C-alpha cells in the first residue's frame, strides 16, 4: 500500500516539478497563473491535469485546440513516480529514504529546465542546498565530513574542467556537482561524474552519427548528470563489487 501511495505521490509531484522547471528559469511564479495550453491559452481544468492519464486520454493534444502537448510532461511525471517507488524498494523505511526522495525531486526539476532552456536555475539549487544541509545534519554520511569533502571536490573538479575546456562545462553543472558531492560524498560523486561523462559521450557520438546533433552544438549535460548520479547513488556497491570481481 505504501508503494502505491509513493508512486501516486510521485506522479502528483512530478506534475508540479514540470511547472517549477519550466517557470523558474523565466522568473515566473510557480503558483499563478494556472496551467494553460501554450497555443490557445485555454486554462486547464482538473480533469485535464491528471498526471499521465490526461495525456493518454487526450491523445497528447489540447482538449480545445488540438495543439500537440510535449511528451516531456507525462515523461517527467511517470519518471518521478517510478523513481519514488524505486527509492522505497531499494531502501525501505530508513531515514536515507528522505534524502533519496529529495534528490529525485531536485533532479526532475533540473532535467526539465535543462532540456527546455539548457539552464540549471540557481534558485532551485539554492533551495535544495538548504534542504540537504538540514537533512545531512540529522542523517549524516559516515564519516560526517564526507559531505563537505564531496561538495568541495565536486565544485573544484568541475571548475577545473570548465577552465581547461574554456567554457565546455556550464556554471550550473559546476554548482550542481557541488550539491551532489554534499549529498553522496566524494567516492559516489566521482563515480557519478564518470558515469555522466560516459553516458554523455555515448549519447553525443550516437547523436552525431544519426544526425540528431551537429558538430559544435551544445548539449544539455544535466540529464546525463542526473542519470549517472542516480545509478551511482543507488547501485554503486553492486557495480563496484562486480567490476573488482572481474580482476580477482
N, C-alpha and C positions, 0 to 999 in steps of 0.2 A: 504493500500500500504506500509506503514511504517513497519507494522508487517511482511509482506512478505520479505521486504528488510533486516530486522533484522534477520530473520530466515536464509536467504541465507548468510548473512554476518557471522552468527554464524557457518554455515556449513563450509565456507571457512577458518575461523579462527580455527575451530576445527581440520581441516586437518593440519594446521601449528602447533597447540598445540601438536598434536601427535609427530611431528618431534622434537619439543623442549623437550617434556617429555622423549623421547627415546634417544636423543643425549646428552643433558646436563650432565646427570649422568656419561656418558662415556667420558666427556671432549672433545666432538666433536663439530665442527662448525655446526650451525643451518642453514647456508647459502649454504655451499658446502661440499661434492659433492651433486648432485641432488639425489632425492629419487630413490632407486633401489630395485629390488627383492632380498630378503635376501638369496635366494637359487642360482639363476643363475646370479645374479648381473646385470640383464638387467635394463638399465636406463629407468624409467617410462616416458612415453610420456604424454602430456597434456590430451589426451583422457583417459589415464589410471589413472588420478589423480582427476577426477571429484568426489567430496565428495559424499559418499554413493552410487551414481549412478553407478560408475565404478565397485564397489564391487559387486553390484547386477548383472550387465550385464555380468561380467566375472565369475559369479558363485562362488565368493570367492576364485578364483585361479589366479595365474600369467598368463597373456595372452601368454607368451612364453613357460615357462617350466611346467606350470600347478601346481606349488607348492602351497600349501594351504596358503592363506593370513589370518592373525589373524583377527577375528571379532572385536577385540579391536579398530581397525582403524575406521570402519564405526560407531561403537557404540559411540565413543567419538565425532565424527563429528556430528552425529544426536543429541546427548545429548547437545552439545554446542548450536546448532541451536534452540532446544526446550527450553533450559534454557534462552537464549536471548529473545525468544518470550514470555516466562512466565514472565520474569522480566518486560518487557514493559506492558504486560497485567495487571499485578498487580499494577504497579507503575505509568504507563502513562509517559508523558513527564515532569517529575520532575527531579531536579538535582541529587537526590539519585539514579536515574537510572544509572548514570555514575559509581557510586560506585558498584552497583549490577553487572553490566557487567564486571567490573574489577575483582570482587570477583569470578564470574563464570569462568573467564579466568584463574585465578590462580588455581582454583580447578580442572579444566580439565587437566592442565599440571601435577599437583602433583598426580592426580589419575593415569595417565598413568605411571609415573615414579615409583610410589609406587607399582602398580600392577606388573610391569615388573621387577623392581630391588629391591623392598622394601626399597626405598630411597626417601626422600623428599629433593631435592637439595637446598643447602644454597644459591646458586647463584639466583635461582628462587625466593626464599623467600626474599632475599635482594633487588632484582629488584622491586618486587611488594610492598615491605615495603615502598620504596621511593615513588611509585605512590600513595599509600594510605595516606602517610603523607601529600603529596601535596593536595590530594582530600579532606581530612578531615580539612585542613586549610580553604578551601573555602566552604566545605559542612560539617560543624561540627555537631557532635551529640549534644543533649540537655540533660544535660549540657555539655559544651565543654570538660571538664576534664574526662568525662566518657571514652573517648578513651584511655587516659593514664592509668586510673584505670583498664580498661579492659585488656590492654596489660600486666600490672604488675600482675594482678590476674591470667590471663591465663598462664603466664610463671611460676609463683610461684606454682600454683596448680599442673601443670603437672610435674614440677621438684620435688615437694614433693612426688608425686605418684611414680616417677621413683626411688627416693631414697628408699622409703619404700618397693617397689617391687623389688629392686635391679636389675634395668635394664629392668623391664617389660614395660617401656614406652621409645620409641626411642627419640633421641635428635631432630630429625626432627619434631616429633609430638609436642614436647615442644615448639620449636620455632614457629611452625605453629599456635598453640593456642595463642601465644603472638600476632601474626599478626591478628588473628581472633578477639581477645579481643579488639585490637585497632580499628578495623573496626566497630564492632557491639556493643561495650560497655560491662559492667560487667554482667548485667542480661541476655541478649541474649546469651552471651558467656557461662555462666553457664548452661543455658538451652540447648545449643548446645552440651555441654560436656555430659550432662545427656543423651540426645538422642543418641549421638555417642556411648557411653558406652553401652546403652541398645541394640542398633542395632548390635554392635559388639559381645555382649554376646549371643544374639539370633542366629546370624549367626554362631558363634563359636560352640555353643551347637548343632545346627542343623547339621553343618558340621561333628562333631564328631559322631553323631548318624548315619549319612548317609555314613560315611567312607571317606568323602572328605578330612577331616583334621585328622592328627594323634596327639595323646596326646603329648604336649610339643612342637609341631610345631609352629613356629612364624607365625603370620597372619598380613598381611598389614592392619594397622588401619586407614590409610589415607582415603580410600573410605568411611568409616563409619563416620569419622570426616566431610568429605565433605557433605554427605547426611544429617547428623544431623544438621550441621550448616545451610544448605540451608533451611531445614524445619523450624528451629528456626528463621532464618532471615526473611523469607517471611510470616510465619504463626504463630509466637509466640502469637500475640494478640488474634486471634480467638481460638487457642488451650487453652491458659490460661483462657480465658473467659468461654469456655466450661467446663474446669476442675473445676473452682471455682463455676460454676453454679450447679454442682452436689451436693455441700455441702451448698447451700443457701436455 
